[in-house]
Amino acid sequence: MTSTNEENLFDVIVLGGGPAGLTAGIYLSRAKIKTLVLNEGPAGGQMVLTHEIANYPGVESINGYQLSSIMKQQAQSFGCTVKANTKVTSMDLTGPEKLVEVRGKTTYRAKAVVLATGGRSRTIGAPGEDKFKGMGISYCATCDGDFFEGKDIIVVGGGNSALEEAVSLTKYASSVTVVHQFDHFQAFESAIAEAKENPQISFIMESEIQEFHGEKSLERVTIKNMGTDEMFDKNIDGVFILIGYVPSTERLEGIVKLNERNEIVTDQDMRTSLDGVFAAGDSREKRHRQVTTAVSDGTIAALSAIEYLNGLASDN
Ligand SMILES: Cc1cc2nc3c(=O)[nH]c(=O)nc-3n(C[C@H](O)[C@H](O)[C@H](O)COP(=O)(O)OP(=O)(O)OC[C@H]3O[C@@H](n4cnc5c(N)ncnc54)[C@H](O)[C@@H]3O)c2cc1C
């Protein structure tokens, strides 16, 4: 670990600046706890990828980027230091003093840490997927939808995100074909109904993409019916893969307890297996992943961290 100085000393370091981490930052800083939020991407996490958030209470509808900016500013207004687009290169969280090194240069120290590292899109893993990423294959309808104006596209997936984004993509694309591996969807009835009622959307059920083909950009996919094993090719301009996420916990392996899906195991107070280390948001073990649940986790993790710090103070 590289050397530190006083300005790199904090009470709490929050790893991750999505809604969970920023909420923890708001609660901690407002309680006059010296807090640093370190985020590897832009502040806001997955919210930045979300065109419209319509289920955040008190705000009828808001662009994800806007909500991210508001949360970040709110944390900063209470004195929270937010460093976005930075790279955490190593960490030592085992002792009473937690060390987090950034860009191999600066080491930040704190008495407690909140892990709010979120997750990222799951890939199919079919041949050609890597080659055509950004060249016809996307994982973010909000980011890339308008590149497909007047085109024919596929949405892979059968959850809420896939069906909601299939509907939103009809604003741009001429046709949207939803390809789903099962014979039923795992989405809210309202999302299923909206997709089914949209005349631009068709469905290929019980099927998976086996391969992506093209010269420079994606031109065609091979689809397999999982029931009959029948394979066929379909010409296509773009594929949006919206099949869930992988928790960003790779660098936490062997540090805190993870479950079989690599999600951080916590108790209901967001305590992890390590003393003084808390977790919040999509990176932890839970069933429902939303901005509201991330914000709830961030609140609880912050309050638990404050209790932990108070306990340390009364021990001394
Ligand atoms: C396309 C899309 C649409 C969605 N729409 C909605 C919606 O309408 N309503 C809703 O409620 N939810 C929606 N969600 C889900 C919601 O955005 C997530 O549940 C929520 O953002 C999770 O928050 P989080 O803070 O746990 O993690 P994230 O938002 O994933 O943020 C985690 C942050 O941590 C950073 N990070 C990762 N590893 C490290 C590390 N080691 N050190 C430091 N930083 C790290 C990441 O770069 C990221 O910025 C949507 C998600 C997507 C992808």
The ligand as a Tripos MOL2 file, in Angstrom:
@<TRIPOS>MOLECULE
LIG
   53    58     1     0     0
SMALL
NO_CHARGES

@<TRIPOS>ATOM
      1 C1        -31.2180   -0.2060  -18.1220 C.3       1 LIG1
      2 C2        -31.6490   -0.1720  -16.6800 C.ar      1 LIG1
      3 C3        -32.8610    0.3740  -16.3080 C.ar      1 LIG1
      4 C4        -33.2680    0.4050  -14.9520 C.ar      1 LIG1
      5 N1        -34.4560    0.9930  -14.6420 N.ar      1 LIG1
      6 C5        -34.8200    1.1190  -13.3390 C.ar      1 LIG1
      7 C6        -36.0180    1.8240  -12.9910 C.ar      1 LIG1
      8 O1        -36.7510    2.3290  -13.8440 O.2       1 LIG1
      9 N2        -36.3230    1.8990  -11.6800 N.ar      1 LIG1
     10 C7        -35.5500    1.3540  -10.6930 C.ar      1 LIG1
     11 O2        -35.8800    1.4880   -9.5330 O.2       1 LIG1
     12 N3        -34.4090    0.6880  -11.0050 N.ar      1 LIG1
     13 C8        -34.0340    0.5680  -12.3040 C.ar      1 LIG1
     14 N4        -32.8860   -0.1000  -12.6330 N.ar      1 LIG1
     15 C9        -32.1170   -0.7540  -11.5600 C.3       1 LIG1
     16 C10       -31.3500    0.2430  -10.7260 C.3       1 LIG1
     17 O3        -30.6680    1.1650  -11.5760 O.3       1 LIG1
     18 C11       -30.3630   -0.5110   -9.8380 C.3       1 LIG1
     19 O4        -31.0810   -1.4160   -9.0420 O.3       1 LIG1
     20 C12       -29.5860    0.4430   -8.9440 C.3       1 LIG1
     21 O5        -28.8870    1.3970   -9.7090 O.3       1 LIG1
     22 C13       -28.5900   -0.3210   -8.0670 C.3       1 LIG1
     23 O6        -27.9020    0.6040   -7.3060 O.3       1 LIG1
     24 P1        -26.4860    0.2980   -6.6060 P.3       1 LIG1
     25 O7        -26.0550    1.5650   -5.9940 O.co2     1 LIG1
     26 O8        -26.6000   -0.9010   -5.7690 O.co2     1 LIG1
     27 O9        -25.4960   -0.1330   -7.7830 O.3       1 LIG1
     28 P2        -25.0860    0.5410   -9.1570 P.3       1 LIG1
     29 O10       -26.1410    1.4660   -9.6250 O.co2     1 LIG1
     30 O11       -24.6890   -0.5990  -10.0230 O.co2     1 LIG1
     31 O12       -23.7860    1.3980   -8.7820 O.3       1 LIG1
     32 C14       -22.6030    0.7980   -8.3530 C.3       1 LIG1
     33 C15       -21.4220    1.6770   -8.7130 C.3       1 LIG1
     34 O13       -20.2500    1.1230   -8.1050 O.3       1 LIG1
     35 C16       -19.1460    1.2350   -9.0010 C.3       1 LIG1
     36 N5        -18.1530    0.2200   -8.6210 N.ar      1 LIG1
     37 C17       -18.1090   -1.1010   -8.9430 C.ar      1 LIG1
     38 N6        -17.0580   -1.7030   -8.3420 N.ar      1 LIG1
     39 C18       -16.4200   -0.7380   -7.6260 C.ar      1 LIG1
     40 C19       -15.2760   -0.7200   -6.7770 C.ar      1 LIG1
     41 N7        -14.5730   -1.8220   -6.5300 N.pl3     1 LIG1
     42 N8        -14.9180    0.4490   -6.2150 N.ar      1 LIG1
     43 C20       -15.6190    1.5720   -6.4400 C.ar      1 LIG1
     44 N9        -16.7240    1.6280   -7.2330 N.ar      1 LIG1
     45 C21       -17.1180    0.4800   -7.8010 C.ar      1 LIG1
     46 C22       -19.7730    1.0380  -10.3650 C.3       1 LIG1
     47 O14       -18.9680    1.6490  -11.3550 O.3       1 LIG1
     48 C23       -21.1270    1.7540  -10.2020 C.3       1 LIG1
     49 O15       -21.0210    3.0950  -10.5920 O.3       1 LIG1
     50 C24       -32.4370   -0.1400  -13.9500 C.ar      1 LIG1
     51 C25       -31.1970   -0.6840  -14.3210 C.ar      1 LIG1
     52 C26       -30.7870   -0.6960  -15.6570 C.ar      1 LIG1
     53 C27       -29.4410   -1.2910  -16.0360 C.3       1 LIG1
@<TRIPOS>BOND
     1     1     2 1
     2     2     3 ar
     3     2    52 ar
     4     3     4 ar
     5     4     5 ar
     6     4    50 ar
     7     5     6 ar
     8     6     7 ar
     9     6    13 1
    10     7     8 2
    11     7     9 ar
    12     9    10 ar
    13    10    11 2
    14    10    12 ar
    15    12    13 ar
    16    13    14 ar
    17    14    15 1
    18    14    50 ar
    19    15    16 1
    20    16    17 1
    21    16    18 1
    22    18    19 1
    23    18    20 1
    24    20    21 1
    25    20    22 1
    26    22    23 1
    27    23    24 1
    28    24    25 2
    29    24    26 1
    30    24    27 1
    31    27    28 1
    32    28    29 2
    33    28    30 1
    34    28    31 1
    35    31    32 1
    36    32    33 1
    37    33    34 1
    38    33    48 1
    39    34    35 1
    40    35    36 1
    41    35    46 1
    42    36    37 ar
    43    36    45 ar
    44    37    38 ar
    45    38    39 ar
    46    39    40 ar
    47    39    45 ar
    48    40    41 1
    49    40    42 ar
    50    42    43 ar
    51    43    44 ar
    52    44    45 ar
    53    46    47 1
    54    46    48 1
    55    48    49 1
    56    50    51 ar
    57    51    52 ar
    58    52    53 1
@<TRIPOS>SUBSTRUCTURE
     1 LIG1         1 GROUP 0 **** ****
